[in-house]
Amino acid sequence: MVTSEQTNRDKTAIHASSPPSDLDRSGTKVWAGVFTEKSPHTAPLFDCRTRYGFGAIWRGDVNQFNFETLLKALRDATADAHASLDASFGSLDIADRDDYVRFLRAHAIGLAPMFADYRAYIETTLGLSCPDFPAMLRADLAELGEETADLPRVEATGAVGGAGLGYVVTGSRLGLAAISRNGYWGRANGLPSQYMEDQTGLVLWKDLAARLKTEPAAADARTSVASALAAFATFERAFAASARANQG
């Protein structure tokens, strides 16, 4: 029997994750169902094996795949990192005040080192208006008696920016919209979250997804995949830091 607590935890995942693969944590298997050969003459383009257990992206690997679009390349190449992050946030029950506060903290901590690059991509590259997600989180946390200035700081785990970062941050709005529909502590207690209730991010996702669906993968796949994996890993680091903040 599925309890209400289990149901709420299942609803807390940020992203609509793909099923995790049987990942070889040595880094030999990079993407779901795909094995790659590592050359002694290459170095990882992005390697988070030791900290997060997702495997590694090796230089040249992206070129071995016949991805039709950049959106598919990003979705397929980050499936394991995506699932790992979903599992972390999915362990929270946001119907509970403490878990809800931690959920918002983790988002604030993760966005802090990446938002300037994200905004530059949305506004300069895409020519679109960028919602101020950190400001929304500051307002939400202030209502809960939390000051974002007191939160732990993490560094971005690798180079973030461009389409890869846009995919992770903007794509997260889909999961947040689902969570918001299903309810959370803030709304149930008369404190609806600006961050959770925001609809502008969903509009932005539609624009970004349309662009990524028409952009050939070969144009930017290697750099974009590395950036997306770095963004996922940064949010993993932020999630861990949010627990230390909670204990403090």
PyRosetta script that sets phi, psi and omega in degrees:
from pyrosetta import init, pose_from_sequence

init()
pose = pose_from_sequence("MVTSEQTNRDKTAIHASSPPSDLDRSGTKVWAGVFTEKSPHTAPLFDCRTRYGFGAIWRGDVNQFNFETLLKALRDATADAHASLDASFGSLDIADRDDYVRFLRAHAIGLAPMFADYRAYIETTLGLSCPDFPAMLRADLAELGEETADLPRVEATGAVGGAGLGYVVTGSRLGLAAISRNGYWGRANGLPSQYMEDQTGLVLWKDLAARLKTEPAAADARTSVASALAAFATFERAFAASARANQG")
pose.set_psi(1, 135.0)
pose.set_omega(1, 179.4)
pose.set_phi(2, -88.5)
pose.set_psi(2, 122.3)
pose.set_omega(2, -179.8)
pose.set_phi(3, -81.2)
pose.set_psi(3, 163.7)
pose.set_omega(3, 177.3)
pose.set_phi(4, -63.2)
pose.set_psi(4, -33.7)
pose.set_omega(4, 178.8)
pose.set_phi(5, -64.4)
pose.set_psi(5, -44.3)
pose.set_omega(5, 178.0)
pose.set_phi(6, -62.3)
pose.set_psi(6, -40.1)
pose.set_omega(6, -179.3)
pose.set_phi(7, -62.7)
pose.set_psi(7, -45.1)
pose.set_omega(7, 179.3)
pose.set_phi(8, -62.6)
pose.set_psi(8, -38.0)
pose.set_omega(8, 179.0)
pose.set_phi(9, -66.6)
pose.set_psi(9, -38.5)
pose.set_omega(9, 178.0)
pose.set_phi(10, -62.5)
pose.set_psi(10, -29.8)
pose.set_omega(10, -176.4)
pose.set_phi(11, -80.8)
pose.set_psi(11, -9.0)
pose.set_omega(11, -170.0)
pose.set_phi(12, -85.7)
pose.set_psi(12, -10.8)
pose.set_omega(12, -179.6)
pose.set_phi(13, -58.9)
pose.set_psi(13, 139.6)
pose.set_omega(13, -176.8)
pose.set_phi(14, -69.5)
pose.set_psi(14, -42.6)
pose.set_omega(14, -169.8)
pose.set_phi(15, -117.2)
pose.set_psi(15, 158.9)
pose.set_omega(15, 173.7)
pose.set_phi(16, -82.8)
pose.set_psi(16, 94.3)
pose.set_omega(16, -167.4)
pose.set_phi(17, -79.3)
pose.set_psi(17, 154.3)
pose.set_omega(17, 171.5)
pose.set_phi(18, -82.8)
pose.set_psi(18, 156.1)
pose.set_omega(18, 179.1)
pose.set_phi(19, -61.4)
pose.set_psi(19, 132.8)
pose.set_omega(19, -179.7)
pose.set_phi(20, -66.9)
pose.set_psi(20, 148.9)
pose.set_omega(20, 177.9)
pose.set_phi(21, -90.3)
pose.set_psi(21, 173.1)
pose.set_omega(21, 172.1)
pose.set_phi(22, -78.9)
pose.set_psi(22, 81.9)
pose.set_omega(22, -167.9)
pose.set_phi(23, -76.9)
pose.set_psi(23, 129.7)
pose.set_omega(23, 172.4)
pose.set_phi(24, -81.8)
pose.set_psi(24, 107.7)
pose.set_omega(24, -172.8)
pose.set_phi(25, -73.7)
pose.set_psi(25, -3.7)
pose.set_omega(25, 173.6)
pose.set_phi(26, -71.7)
pose.set_psi(26, -12.7)
pose.set_omega(26, -179.6)
pose.set_phi(27, 97.0)
pose.set_psi(27, -0.1)
pose.set_omega(27, -178.7)
pose.set_phi(28, -69.9)
pose.set_psi(28, -43.8)
pose.set_omega(28, 176.7)
pose.set_phi(29, -91.1)
pose.set_psi(29, 121.8)
pose.set_omega(29, -174.6)
pose.set_phi(30, -98.2)
pose.set_psi(30, -45.6)
pose.set_omega(30, -178.4)
pose.set_phi(31, -124.7)
pose.set_psi(31, 159.7)
pose.set_omega(31, -175.2)
pose.set_phi(32, -52.5)
pose.set_psi(32, 121.9)
pose.set_omega(32, 175.4)
pose.set_phi(33, 76.4)
pose.set_psi(33, 8.9)
pose.set_omega(33, -175.4)
pose.set_phi(34, -127.8)
pose.set_psi(34, 129.0)
pose.set_omega(34, 175.5)
pose.set_phi(35, -106.1)
pose.set_psi(35, 141.6)
pose.set_omega(35, 179.0)
pose.set_phi(36, -124.5)
pose.set_psi(36, 156.1)
pose.set_omega(36, 176.4)
pose.set_phi(37, -100.5)
pose.set_psi(37, 132.7)
pose.set_omega(37, 179.9)
pose.set_phi(38, -93.5)
pose.set_psi(38, 130.9)
pose.set_omega(38, 179.4)
pose.set_phi(39, -96.0)
pose.set_psi(39, 140.7)
pose.set_omega(39, 177.3)
pose.set_phi(40, -66.6)
pose.set_psi(40, -11.4)
pose.set_omega(40, -178.1)
pose.set_phi(41, -96.6)
pose.set_psi(41, 4.6)
pose.set_omega(41, -179.6)
pose.set_phi(42, -120.1)
pose.set_psi(42, 159.3)
pose.set_omega(42, 176.4)
pose.set_phi(43, -124.0)
pose.set_psi(43, 156.0)
pose.set_omega(43, 179.8)
pose.set_phi(44, -60.4)
pose.set_psi(44, 135.8)
pose.set_omega(44, 171.4)
pose.set_phi(45, -71.7)
pose.set_psi(45, -38.9)
pose.set_omega(45, 172.4)
pose.set_phi(46, -149.4)
pose.set_psi(46, 125.7)
pose.set_omega(46, -175.0)
pose.set_phi(47, -130.4)
pose.set_psi(47, 110.1)
pose.set_omega(47, 178.1)
pose.set_phi(48, -120.4)
pose.set_psi(48, 26.7)
pose.set_omega(48, -177.1)
pose.set_phi(49, -61.5)
pose.set_psi(49, -46.6)
pose.set_omega(49, -171.5)
pose.set_phi(50, -69.2)
pose.set_psi(50, -30.1)
pose.set_omega(50, -176.3)
pose.set_phi(51, -98.4)
pose.set_psi(51, -36.0)
pose.set_omega(51, -170.5)
pose.set_phi(52, -124.6)
pose.set_psi(52, -12.6)
pose.set_omega(52, 173.5)
pose.set_phi(53, 73.9)
pose.set_psi(53, 24.3)
pose.set_omega(53, -178.9)
pose.set_phi(54, -89.4)
pose.set_psi(54, -14.6)
pose.set_omega(54, -169.3)
pose.set_phi(55, 101.2)
pose.set_psi(55, -168.7)
pose.set_omega(55, -176.3)
pose.set_phi(56, -135.0)
pose.set_psi(56, 153.9)
pose.set_omega(56, 172.6)
pose.set_phi(57, -103.8)
pose.set_psi(57, 119.2)
pose.set_omega(57, -177.5)
pose.set_phi(58, -98.6)
pose.set_psi(58, 143.4)
pose.set_omega(58, -179.2)
pose.set_phi(59, -55.4)
pose.set_psi(59, 130.6)
pose.set_omega(59, 179.9)
pose.set_phi(60, 96.9)
pose.set_psi(60, -21.6)
pose.set_omega(60, -177.3)
pose.set_phi(61, -60.8)
pose.set_psi(61, -42.6)
pose.set_omega(61, -176.3)
pose.set_phi(62, -58.8)
pose.set_psi(62, -35.1)
pose.set_omega(62, -177.6)
pose.set_phi(63, -69.6)
pose.set_psi(63, -13.2)
pose.set_omega(63, -179.8)
pose.set_phi(64, -80.0)
pose.set_psi(64, -9.6)
pose.set_omega(64, -173.1)
pose.set_phi(65, -106.9)
pose.set_psi(65, 144.3)
pose.set_omega(65, -178.9)
pose.set_phi(66, -99.3)
pose.set_psi(66, 59.6)
pose.set_omega(66, 177.3)
pose.set_phi(67, -69.6)
pose.set_psi(67, 134.4)
pose.set_omega(67, -177.8)
pose.set_phi(68, -77.1)
pose.set_psi(68, -38.1)
pose.set_omega(68, -177.2)
pose.set_phi(69, -136.7)
pose.set_psi(69, 163.0)
pose.set_omega(69, 178.4)
pose.set_phi(70, -65.5)
pose.set_psi(70, -34.4)
pose.set_omega(70, 177.7)
pose.set_phi(71, -60.6)
pose.set_psi(71, -44.9)
pose.set_omega(71, 179.1)
pose.set_phi(72, -66.3)
pose.set_psi(72, -39.6)
pose.set_omega(72, 178.6)
pose.set_phi(73, -59.6)
pose.set_psi(73, -46.2)
pose.set_omega(73, -179.7)
pose.set_phi(74, -66.0)
pose.set_psi(74, -44.0)
pose.set_omega(74, -178.0)
pose.set_phi(75, -63.4)
pose.set_psi(75, -46.1)
pose.set_omega(75, -176.6)
pose.set_phi(76, -72.3)
pose.set_psi(76, -41.1)
pose.set_omega(76, -174.2)
pose.set_phi(77, -74.0)
pose.set_psi(77, -21.5)
pose.set_omega(77, -177.5)
pose.set_phi(78, -107.5)
pose.set_psi(78, 11.4)
pose.set_omega(78, -173.6)
pose.set_phi(79, -58.1)
pose.set_psi(79, -42.5)
pose.set_omega(79, -177.6)
pose.set_phi(80, -71.4)
pose.set_psi(80, -40.8)
pose.set_omega(80, 176.5)
pose.set_phi(81, -63.4)
pose.set_psi(81, -39.5)
pose.set_omega(81, 178.8)
pose.set_phi(82, -61.7)
pose.set_psi(82, -47.3)
pose.set_omega(82, -179.1)
pose.set_phi(83, -64.5)
pose.set_psi(83, -38.1)
pose.set_omega(83, 179.2)
pose.set_phi(84, -64.2)
pose.set_psi(84, -42.4)
pose.set_omega(84, 178.9)
pose.set_phi(85, -67.7)
pose.set_psi(85, -39.5)
pose.set_omega(85, 175.8)
pose.set_phi(86, -57.4)
pose.set_psi(86, -42.6)
pose.set_omega(86, -178.9)
pose.set_phi(87, -64.0)
pose.set_psi(87, -38.1)
pose.set_omega(87, 179.5)
pose.set_phi(88, -63.6)
pose.set_psi(88, -54.4)
pose.set_omega(88, -179.0)
pose.set_phi(89, -69.7)
pose.set_psi(89, -29.2)
pose.set_omega(89, 179.4)
pose.set_phi(90, -69.7)
pose.set_psi(90, -11.7)
pose.set_omega(90, 177.0)
pose.set_phi(91, -76.9)
pose.set_psi(91, -9.9)
pose.set_omega(91, -179.8)
pose.set_phi(92, -91.3)
pose.set_psi(92, 147.0)
pose.set_omega(92, 173.1)
pose.set_phi(93, -108.8)
pose.set_psi(93, 98.4)
pose.set_omega(93, -173.2)
pose.set_phi(94, -78.6)
pose.set_psi(94, 5.3)
pose.set_omega(94, 166.5)
pose.set_phi(95, -78.2)
pose.set_psi(95, -13.6)
pose.set_omega(95, 177.0)
pose.set_phi(96, -94.6)
pose.set_psi(96, 135.1)
pose.set_omega(96, -174.6)
pose.set_phi(97, -59.4)
pose.set_psi(97, -48.1)
pose.set_omega(97, -176.6)
pose.set_phi(98, -62.4)
pose.set_psi(98, -42.8)
pose.set_omega(98, 179.1)
pose.set_phi(99, -67.3)
pose.set_psi(99, -36.9)
pose.set_omega(99, 178.1)
pose.set_phi(100, -63.5)
pose.set_psi(100, -44.6)
pose.set_omega(100, 178.4)
pose.set_phi(101, -62.7)
pose.set_psi(101, -42.8)
pose.set_omega(101, 178.5)
pose.set_phi(102, -62.5)
pose.set_psi(102, -39.1)
pose.set_omega(102, 177.6)
pose.set_phi(103, -56.5)
pose.set_psi(103, -48.8)
pose.set_omega(103, 179.6)
pose.set_phi(104, -67.2)
pose.set_psi(104, -40.0)
pose.set_omega(104, 177.8)
pose.set_phi(105, -57.8)
pose.set_psi(105, -47.5)
pose.set_omega(105, -176.7)
pose.set_phi(106, -60.9)
pose.set_psi(106, -39.8)
pose.set_omega(106, 177.6)
pose.set_phi(107, -64.8)
pose.set_psi(107, -42.7)
pose.set_omega(107, -179.7)
pose.set_phi(108, -64.1)
pose.set_psi(108, -43.0)
pose.set_omega(108, -179.9)
pose.set_phi(109, -64.6)
pose.set_psi(109, -42.6)
pose.set_omega(109, -178.1)
pose.set_phi(110, -69.2)
pose.set_psi(110, -38.7)
pose.set_omega(110, -178.3)
pose.set_phi(111, -72.1)
pose.set_psi(111, -29.9)
pose.set_omega(111, -171.9)
pose.set_phi(112, -52.0)
pose.set_psi(112, -48.8)
pose.set_omega(112, -177.1)
pose.set_phi(113, -81.1)
pose.set_psi(113, -6.0)
pose.set_omega(113, -173.4)
pose.set_phi(114, -116.6)
pose.set_psi(114, -13.4)
pose.set_omega(114, -168.4)
pose.set_phi(115, -68.3)
pose.set_psi(115, -34.9)
pose.set_omega(115, 179.2)
pose.set_phi(116, -60.3)
pose.set_psi(116, -42.6)
pose.set_omega(116, 178.2)
pose.set_phi(117, -68.9)
pose.set_psi(117, -37.0)
pose.set_omega(117, 178.0)
pose.set_phi(118, -63.8)
pose.set_psi(118, -47.5)
pose.set_omega(118, -179.9)
pose.set_phi(119, -61.9)
pose.set_psi(119, -39.4)
pose.set_omega(119, 179.2)
pose.set_phi(120, -61.6)
pose.set_psi(120, -40.3)
pose.set_omega(120, 179.4)
pose.set_phi(121, -66.1)
pose.set_psi(121, -46.9)
pose.set_omega(121, -177.0)
pose.set_phi(122, -65.2)
pose.set_psi(122, -46.7)
pose.set_omega(122, -173.3)
pose.set_phi(123, -83.2)
pose.set_psi(123, -41.1)
pose.set_omega(123, -175.3)
pose.set_phi(124, -86.3)
pose.set_psi(124, -49.3)
pose.set_omega(124, -176.8)
pose.set_phi(125, -75.8)
pose.set_psi(125, -46.9)
pose.set_omega(125, -177.0)
pose.set_phi(126, -90.2)
pose.set_psi(126, -19.0)
pose.set_omega(126, -178.9)
pose.set_phi(127, 69.3)
pose.set_psi(127, 31.6)
pose.set_omega(127, -178.0)
pose.set_phi(128, -115.0)
pose.set_psi(128, 162.6)
pose.set_omega(128, 176.5)
pose.set_phi(129, -79.0)
pose.set_psi(129, 134.4)
pose.set_omega(129, -177.2)
pose.set_phi(130, -103.7)
pose.set_psi(130, 120.6)
pose.set_omega(130, 175.9)
pose.set_phi(131, -62.2)
pose.set_psi(131, 144.8)
pose.set_omega(131, -179.6)
pose.set_phi(132, -90.9)
pose.set_psi(132, 80.5)
pose.set_omega(132, -177.9)
pose.set_phi(133, -62.5)
pose.set_psi(133, -41.3)
pose.set_omega(133, 177.8)
pose.set_phi(134, -59.9)
pose.set_psi(134, -37.4)
pose.set_omega(134, 178.1)
pose.set_phi(135, -64.8)
pose.set_psi(135, -38.8)
pose.set_omega(135, 177.2)
pose.set_phi(136, -61.8)
pose.set_psi(136, -43.5)
pose.set_omega(136, -179.6)
pose.set_phi(137, -67.0)
pose.set_psi(137, -38.6)
pose.set_omega(137, 177.0)
pose.set_phi(138, -59.7)
pose.set_psi(138, -43.4)
pose.set_omega(138, 180.0)
pose.set_phi(139, -65.3)
pose.set_psi(139, -43.8)
pose.set_omega(139, -179.8)
pose.set_phi(140, -62.2)
pose.set_psi(140, -47.3)
pose.set_omega(140, -177.6)
pose.set_phi(141, -68.4)
pose.set_psi(141, -34.4)
pose.set_omega(141, 178.0)
pose.set_phi(142, -62.7)
pose.set_psi(142, -38.4)
pose.set_omega(142, 177.7)
pose.set_phi(143, -64.0)
pose.set_psi(143, -24.2)
pose.set_omega(143, -179.4)
pose.set_phi(144, -97.0)
pose.set_psi(144, 7.9)
pose.set_omega(144, 178.3)
pose.set_phi(145, 82.0)
pose.set_psi(145, 18.7)
pose.set_omega(145, -178.5)
pose.set_phi(146, -111.5)
pose.set_psi(146, 136.4)
pose.set_omega(146, 176.3)
pose.set_phi(147, -106.8)
pose.set_psi(147, 123.1)
pose.set_omega(147, -178.7)
pose.set_phi(148, -65.1)
pose.set_psi(148, -23.0)
pose.set_omega(148, 178.5)
pose.set_phi(149, -64.4)
pose.set_psi(149, -22.6)
pose.set_omega(149, -178.8)
pose.set_phi(150, -91.0)
pose.set_psi(150, -2.7)
pose.set_omega(150, -176.9)
pose.set_phi(151, -74.7)
pose.set_psi(151, 151.6)
pose.set_omega(151, 174.5)
pose.set_phi(152, -60.4)
pose.set_psi(152, 155.7)
pose.set_omega(152, 177.6)
pose.set_phi(153, -114.0)
pose.set_psi(153, 140.7)
pose.set_omega(153, 174.9)
pose.set_phi(154, -124.1)
pose.set_psi(154, 155.2)
pose.set_omega(154, 175.0)
pose.set_phi(155, -92.4)
pose.set_psi(155, 150.2)
pose.set_omega(155, 173.3)
pose.set_phi(156, -61.9)
pose.set_psi(156, 135.8)
pose.set_omega(156, -176.2)
pose.set_phi(157, -88.0)
pose.set_psi(157, 78.9)
pose.set_omega(157, -177.6)
pose.set_phi(158, 104.1)
pose.set_psi(158, -179.3)
pose.set_omega(158, -178.6)
pose.set_phi(159, -76.5)
pose.set_psi(159, 120.7)
pose.set_omega(159, 178.7)
pose.set_phi(160, -117.5)
pose.set_psi(160, 149.5)
pose.set_omega(160, 179.3)
pose.set_phi(161, 152.8)
pose.set_psi(161, 175.9)
pose.set_omega(161, 174.3)
pose.set_phi(162, 63.0)
pose.set_psi(162, -153.4)
pose.set_omega(162, -173.6)
pose.set_phi(163, -64.1)
pose.set_psi(163, -34.4)
pose.set_omega(163, -179.5)
pose.set_phi(164, -63.3)
pose.set_psi(164, -46.2)
pose.set_omega(164, 177.2)
pose.set_phi(165, -66.8)
pose.set_psi(165, -40.6)
pose.set_omega(165, 177.6)
pose.set_phi(166, -59.5)
pose.set_psi(166, -40.0)
pose.set_omega(166, -179.9)
pose.set_phi(167, -62.1)
pose.set_psi(167, -44.7)
pose.set_omega(167, -176.3)
pose.set_phi(168, -70.7)
pose.set_psi(168, -52.1)
pose.set_omega(168, -174.8)
pose.set_phi(169, -69.5)
pose.set_psi(169, -47.7)
pose.set_omega(169, -178.1)
pose.set_phi(170, -70.5)
pose.set_psi(170, -37.7)
pose.set_omega(170, 178.4)
pose.set_phi(171, -62.7)
pose.set_psi(171, -28.2)
pose.set_omega(171, 179.9)
pose.set_phi(172, -64.2)
pose.set_psi(172, -19.3)
pose.set_omega(172, -179.9)
pose.set_phi(173, -64.8)
pose.set_psi(173, -26.6)
pose.set_omega(173, 177.8)
pose.set_phi(174, -64.6)
pose.set_psi(174, -47.9)
pose.set_omega(174, 179.0)
pose.set_phi(175, -65.4)
pose.set_psi(175, -40.0)
pose.set_omega(175, 179.2)
pose.set_phi(176, -63.7)
pose.set_psi(176, -36.3)
pose.set_omega(176, 178.3)
pose.set_phi(177, -63.9)
pose.set_psi(177, -40.1)
pose.set_omega(177, 178.7)
pose.set_phi(178, -66.0)
pose.set_psi(178, -41.8)
pose.set_omega(178, 178.2)
pose.set_phi(179, -61.9)
pose.set_psi(179, -44.1)
pose.set_omega(179, -179.4)
pose.set_phi(180, -60.5)
pose.set_psi(180, -41.4)
pose.set_omega(180, 179.3)
pose.set_phi(181, -62.3)
pose.set_psi(181, -33.7)
pose.set_omega(181, -176.1)
pose.set_phi(182, -86.7)
pose.set_psi(182, -8.5)
pose.set_omega(182, 175.3)
pose.set_phi(183, 96.9)
pose.set_psi(183, 156.8)
pose.set_omega(183, -178.8)
pose.set_phi(184, -161.3)
pose.set_psi(184, 168.1)
pose.set_omega(184, -171.7)
pose.set_phi(185, -56.6)
pose.set_psi(185, -43.8)
pose.set_omega(185, -176.2)
pose.set_phi(186, -59.3)
pose.set_psi(186, -49.2)
pose.set_omega(186, -179.7)
pose.set_phi(187, -65.1)
pose.set_psi(187, -41.6)
pose.set_omega(187, -178.0)
pose.set_phi(188, -64.6)
pose.set_psi(188, -20.2)
pose.set_omega(188, -177.0)
pose.set_phi(189, -116.4)
pose.set_psi(189, 26.9)
pose.set_omega(189, 173.3)
pose.set_phi(190, 75.9)
pose.set_psi(190, 17.5)
pose.set_omega(190, 179.0)
pose.set_phi(191, -127.7)
pose.set_psi(191, 67.1)
pose.set_omega(191, -179.6)
pose.set_phi(192, -60.0)
pose.set_psi(192, 141.1)
pose.set_omega(192, -175.2)
pose.set_phi(193, -85.7)
pose.set_psi(193, 128.3)
pose.set_omega(193, 173.5)
pose.set_phi(194, -60.6)
pose.set_psi(194, -40.6)
pose.set_omega(194, -177.3)
pose.set_phi(195, -67.2)
pose.set_psi(195, -43.0)
pose.set_omega(195, -177.4)
pose.set_phi(196, -74.9)
pose.set_psi(196, -32.8)
pose.set_omega(196, -174.9)
pose.set_phi(197, -89.0)
pose.set_psi(197, -9.4)
pose.set_omega(197, -176.9)
pose.set_phi(198, -56.9)
pose.set_psi(198, 135.3)
pose.set_omega(198, 178.0)
pose.set_phi(199, -108.6)
pose.set_psi(199, -15.2)
pose.set_omega(199, -177.3)
pose.set_phi(200, -65.6)
pose.set_psi(200, -30.7)
pose.set_omega(200, 178.4)
pose.set_phi(201, -64.8)
pose.set_psi(201, -33.6)
pose.set_omega(201, 177.7)
pose.set_phi(202, -67.0)
pose.set_psi(202, -40.5)
pose.set_omega(202, 176.5)
pose.set_phi(203, -62.7)
pose.set_psi(203, -42.0)
pose.set_omega(203, 178.9)
pose.set_phi(204, -62.9)
pose.set_psi(204, -39.6)
pose.set_omega(204, 179.1)
pose.set_phi(205, -61.4)
pose.set_psi(205, -41.0)
pose.set_omega(205, 179.6)
pose.set_phi(206, -60.9)
pose.set_psi(206, -41.1)
pose.set_omega(206, 178.7)
pose.set_phi(207, -67.1)
pose.set_psi(207, -44.5)
pose.set_omega(207, -178.5)
pose.set_phi(208, -66.9)
pose.set_psi(208, -44.0)
pose.set_omega(208, -179.9)
pose.set_phi(209, -60.8)
pose.set_psi(209, -39.9)
pose.set_omega(209, 178.2)
pose.set_phi(210, -61.5)
pose.set_psi(210, -39.7)
pose.set_omega(210, 179.0)
pose.set_phi(211, -66.5)
pose.set_psi(211, -46.9)
pose.set_omega(211, -177.5)
pose.set_phi(212, -67.3)
pose.set_psi(212, -28.2)
pose.set_omega(212, 178.0)
pose.set_phi(213, -70.6)
pose.set_psi(213, -24.3)
pose.set_omega(213, -177.6)
pose.set_phi(214, -102.3)
pose.set_psi(214, -6.7)
pose.set_omega(214, -179.0)
pose.set_phi(215, -91.6)
pose.set_psi(215, 123.7)
pose.set_omega(215, 179.5)
pose.set_phi(216, -60.1)
pose.set_psi(216, 141.4)
pose.set_omega(216, -177.1)
pose.set_phi(217, -62.7)
pose.set_psi(217, -37.0)
pose.set_omega(217, -174.9)
pose.set_phi(218, -61.3)
pose.set_psi(218, -22.4)
pose.set_omega(218, -175.6)
pose.set_phi(219, -66.4)
pose.set_psi(219, -32.8)
pose.set_omega(219, -170.8)
pose.set_phi(220, -153.5)
pose.set_psi(220, 15.8)
pose.set_omega(220, -168.0)
pose.set_phi(221, -63.8)
pose.set_psi(221, -48.0)
pose.set_omega(221, -173.3)
pose.set_phi(222, -62.1)
pose.set_psi(222, -48.6)
pose.set_omega(222, 180.0)
pose.set_phi(223, -65.2)
pose.set_psi(223, -42.4)
pose.set_omega(223, -177.2)
pose.set_phi(224, -67.0)
pose.set_psi(224, -40.3)
pose.set_omega(224, 178.6)
pose.set_phi(225, -63.7)
pose.set_psi(225, -44.2)
pose.set_omega(225, 179.1)
pose.set_phi(226, -61.1)
pose.set_psi(226, -41.1)
pose.set_omega(226, 179.4)
pose.set_phi(227, -65.3)
pose.set_psi(227, -43.1)
pose.set_omega(227, 179.8)
pose.set_phi(228, -63.7)
pose.set_psi(228, -43.2)
pose.set_omega(228, 178.5)
pose.set_phi(229, -64.0)
pose.set_psi(229, -38.8)
pose.set_omega(229, 177.3)
pose.set_phi(230, -63.6)
pose.set_psi(230, -38.4)
pose.set_omega(230, 178.9)
pose.set_phi(231, -66.4)
pose.set_psi(231, -44.8)
pose.set_omega(231, 177.2)
pose.set_phi(232, -59.5)
pose.set_psi(232, -44.0)
pose.set_omega(232, -179.2)
pose.set_phi(233, -65.6)
pose.set_psi(233, -34.9)
pose.set_omega(233, 177.2)
pose.set_phi(234, -64.4)
pose.set_psi(234, -40.9)
pose.set_omega(234, 176.4)
pose.set_phi(235, -66.9)
pose.set_psi(235, -33.4)
pose.set_omega(235, 174.6)
pose.set_phi(236, -62.5)
pose.set_psi(236, -44.5)
pose.set_omega(236, 178.7)
pose.set_phi(237, -62.9)
pose.set_psi(237, -40.4)
pose.set_omega(237, 179.0)
pose.set_phi(238, -64.4)
pose.set_psi(238, -38.5)
pose.set_omega(238, 178.7)
pose.set_phi(239, -61.6)
pose.set_psi(239, -44.1)
pose.set_omega(239, 177.9)
pose.set_phi(240, -63.0)
pose.set_psi(240, -41.9)
pose.set_omega(240, 180.0)
pose.set_phi(241, -65.7)
pose.set_psi(241, -31.0)
pose.set_omega(241, -179.7)
pose.set_phi(242, -67.1)
pose.set_psi(242, -28.4)
pose.set_omega(242, 176.9)
pose.set_phi(243, -69.2)
pose.set_psi(243, -41.0)
pose.set_omega(243, 178.2)
pose.set_phi(244, -64.0)
pose.set_psi(244, -37.2)
pose.set_omega(244, 177.8)
pose.set_phi(245, -64.1)
pose.set_psi(245, -38.8)
pose.set_omega(245, -178.7)
pose.set_phi(246, -65.3)
pose.set_psi(246, -38.7)
pose.set_omega(246, 179.8)
pose.set_phi(247, -71.3)
pose.set_psi(247, -29.9)
pose.set_omega(247, -179.7)
pose.set_phi(248, -73.7)
pose.dump_pdb("model.pdb")
